Amino acid sequence: MEEQTKPKGVKAIIWVIDSFNEYVAKGAAVLILAASVVVAYEVCVRYLISRPTTWSYETSYMMASTYWFLGGAWTLKIGRHVSVDVIYARFFSPRTQAMLDILYYLILFLPVTIFVFKFGLDYAWESWTARELSHLSPWRPPIYPFKALIPLTFFMLTLQGIAELARCIWKFKEHKGGGK
């Protein structure tokens, strides 16, 4: 049996980023099931015994949104974010695609994720120091832990974007000859 070699250097860093984001996303997937249970409970108590809860709306949106936030970086890794592949794959060579991806990550993706991370930190810090409460229901749960997900999510997206940028650079170098 062949022993698998561990990645080294930049590939090792990328492997750590990929693995971390996958682990977080798969762990957060439990939140969808939990949010579904909360919504089902709310529907049952609201329509069967006319006793709606004050907490189900905020609980379900926070759980589902947390899942969405924490799964974003892994979704980027596996290529499931929205893209326009019809034109892209049909008219551009792999090398040109890689160059366009490199430009996308450098000019748009990374600057935006870094910007949102930076301002998300300020936003979350203000919420955390004020111990902000939600105003959407009489329950008024703390919302500052939820807002802390914003910089965390964009930090994870930035790291995954750097990993994807490195992959694009390798792809660009692999296709030196050009052509389709």
C-alpha positions in Angstrom: 0.0 0.0 0.0 1.4 3.4 -1.0 1.7 6.0 1.7 0.2 9.3 0.8 2.7 12.2 1.0 1.6 15.2 3.0 1.5 18.5 1.1 4.3 20.9 1.8 4.8 24.6 1.6 2.0 26.6 0.1 0.0 23.5 -0.8 0.1 22.5 2.9 -1.4 25.9 3.8 -4.0 25.6 1.2 -4.9 22.1 2.5 -5.3 23.5 6.0 -7.6 26.3 4.7 -9.7 23.8 2.7 -9.9 21.4 5.5 -10.8 24.0 8.1 -13.6 25.5 5.9 -14.9 22.0 5.1 -15.0 21.0 8.7 -16.8 24.2 9.8 -19.3 24.0 6.9 -20.1 20.3 7.6 -20.4 21.0 11.3 -22.8 23.9 10.7 -25.0 21.8 8.5 -26.6 20.5 11.7 -28.1 24.0 12.0 -30.4 23.4 9.0 -32.0 20.4 10.7 -32.3 22.3 13.9 -33.9 25.3 12.2 -36.3 23.0 10.4 -37.4 21.5 13.8 -37.9 25.0 15.2 -40.1 26.0 12.2 -42.1 22.7 12.4 -42.7 23.2 16.1 -43.8 26.8 15.5 -46.3 25.6 12.8 -47.7 22.9 15.0 -48.2 25.1 18.1 -49.5 28.0 16.1 -52.1 26.1 14.1 -52.9 23.1 16.2 -53.2 24.7 19.6 -53.2 28.4 18.8 -50.1 29.1 20.9 -47.5 30.8 18.8 -44.0 31.2 20.3 -42.1 34.5 20.7 -38.8 32.9 19.9 -39.1 30.7 16.9 -38.7 33.3 14.2 -35.5 34.7 15.5 -34.1 31.3 16.4 -34.8 29.8 13.0 -33.4 32.8 11.0 -30.3 32.9 13.2 -29.6 29.2 12.8 -30.2 29.2 9.1 -28.2 32.3 8.5 -25.4 30.9 10.6 -25.3 27.9 8.4 -25.3 30.1 5.3 -22.5 32.2 6.7 -20.3 29.4 7.9 -20.8 27.4 4.7 -19.8 30.2 2.3 -16.1 29.6 2.2 -16.5 25.8 1.6 -19.1 26.6 -1.1 -16.4 28.7 -2.8 -13.9 25.8 -2.6 -16.3 23.3 -4.2 -17.3 25.8 -7.0 -21.0 26.2 -6.1 -21.3 29.9 -6.0 -23.2 31.5 -8.9 -21.1 31.9 -12.1 -21.6 32.4 -15.8 -19.9 29.3 -17.1 -21.8 29.1 -20.4 -19.8 31.9 -22.1 -16.7 31.4 -20.0 -16.0 27.7 -20.7 -17.2 27.9 -24.3 -15.1 30.8 -25.6 -12.0 30.9 -23.4 -9.1 28.6 -23.2 -8.1 27.1 -19.8 -5.2 29.6 -19.6 -7.4 32.6 -20.4 -10.0 31.3 -17.8 -7.2 31.1 -15.2 -6.0 34.6 -16.1 -9.6 36.0 -15.8 -10.0 34.2 -12.4 -6.7 35.6 -11.2 -7.9 39.1 -12.1 -11.3 38.5 -10.5 -9.7 37.4 -7.2 -7.2 40.3 -7.2 -9.4 43.1 -8.4 -12.8 42.2 -7.0 -13.1 39.2 -4.7 -10.2 39.8 -2.2 -10.7 43.6 -1.9 -14.4 43.1 -1.2 -13.9 40.3 1.4 -11.2 42.3 3.1 -13.3 45.5 3.1 -16.3 43.6 4.6 -14.1 41.9 7.1 -12.6 45.2 8.3 -16.0 46.9 8.6 -17.6 43.8 9.9 -15.1 43.8 12.8 -16.1 47.3 13.7 -19.8 46.5 13.4 -19.5 43.3 15.5 -17.4 45.1 18.1 -19.9 47.9 18.5 -22.7 45.3 18.9 -20.6 43.2 21.3 -19.6 46.1 23.5 -23.3 47.3 23.7 -24.5 43.8 24.3 -27.0 44.5 21.6 -30.4 42.7 21.7 -32.6 42.0 18.8 -35.7 44.1 18.3 -37.6 41.8 16.1 -39.7 40.1 18.8 -40.7 40.4 22.4 -38.1 37.7 23.2 -35.2 40.1 22.4 -32.3 37.6 22.3 -28.7 38.8 22.2 -27.7 39.5 18.7 -24.0 40.4 19.2 -22.8 36.8 18.9 -24.7 36.5 15.6 -23.1 39.8 14.3 -19.7 38.4 15.2 -20.2 35.9 12.4 -19.8 38.7 9.8 -16.1 39.2 10.2 -15.5 35.5 10.9 -17.3 34.6 7.7 -15.4 37.2 5.6 -12.1 36.1 7.2 -12.8 32.5 6.1 -13.9 33.7 2.6 -10.7 35.8 2.3 -8.5 32.8 3.2 -10.4 30.6 0.8 -10.1 33.3 -1.8 -6.3 33.3 -1.4 -6.3 29.5 -1.7 -8.4 29.7 -4.9 -6.1 32.4 -6.3 -3.1 30.1 -5.8 -5.0 27.4 -7.6 -5.7 29.8 -10.5 -2.0 30.7 -10.7 -1.0 27.0 -10.9 -3.7 26.5 -13.6 -2.3 29.4 -15.5 1.2 28.1 -15.3 0.1 24.6 -16.3 -1.4 25.9 -19.6 1.5 27.8 -20.9 0.8 26.7 -24.5 -2.5 28.5 -24.6 -5.1 27.1 -27.1 -8.4 25.4 -26.2 
